[in-house]
Amino acid sequence: MNCREFVDFLMSYLDHELDETVRAVFDSHLGGCRACRGYMDDYVKTVEIGRIACCEPDGPVPEDAPAELVRAILEARGASKL
Amino acid sequence: MASDPAVRARDEALMHGLRCGDDAAFRELVELNTGAMLAVARRFLRNEDDARDAVQDAFLSAFRALDRFEGDALLSTWLHRITINACLMKLRTRRRRPEASIDDLLPGFLEDGRLAAATEPWQDRADAILESKQSRRLVNEAIDLLPDIFRTVLILRDIEGFDTEQTAEALDLSVPAVKTRLHRARQALKGLLDRYFSRGHT
């Protein structure tokens, strides 16, 4: 097991998709490899950050509807007889 | 939210108006939801004209499907899902643009398979990083920088909470392809964020 293999299968490792014997090999690599521990920690943070950032204030939060878009939608409804 | 009785009551009144073809109800529905739907569409499409088109398409689809709205979800949740579908449709049909490679953002390895020049770990926890308004902006900008095929998978899986099978179905991809793209997308996003949050870079 080297870092490349660990990183390639990191998502499967984190999702508990590896069988026990393979997982033990990953655990053993992780125990002895500071670089992979750091990579995994920041990978997990990346997922968490991506998930939270867009729901937070200053993310693309709902804003006032552009008046011209509202008008265009309502006109399109009329034109489509919906 | 889903159990908020005031929102439920407003939805019911609005739905009654919509089914009667009341113009004021349609106006209210559009005014209440366009902002949130546009925010979703911008994230998927990164192009203002495309995002507005997708929101309009989503509303027209919703108007056609009003009879099928069963009221077990909130109207806003229902419209959110329809918006995602409209965005995916738009992504499928718009001309594929050449996009930058993400190879530079993926980790490098030495010949023996060891991680090459690993960046210093990030100093702060995820929640601490996101306390800063500037950091939140950087994260959103970084997500926007990912090429369509990676960003779309990342948004559906990590942000919208689709599972792998739902994502595969929505994007007409195999399950292994979704997994590969998601892993690459996360690695590329990490590569972009290392520039801001890694100790060695700050």
Interface residues (C-beta under 8 A of the other chain):
Chain A: N2 C3 R4 E5 V7 L10 M11 S12 A35 C36 G38 Y39 D41 D42 Y43 K45 T46 V47 E48 I49 G50 R51 I52 A53 C54 E56 P57 D58 G59 P60 V61 P62 E63 D64 A65 P66 L69 V70 A72 I73 L74 A76 R77 S80 L82
Chain B: D23 F26 R27 V30 E31 N33 T34 G35 A36 L38 A39 V40 R42 R43 R52 V55 Q56 F59 L60 F63 R64 P107 F109 D112 G113 R114 L115 A118 T119 E120 P121 W122 R125 A126 D127 I129 L130 K133 R136 R137 V139 N140 I143 L154 D158 I159 K179 L182 H183 R186 Q187 L189 K190 L193 D194 F197 S198
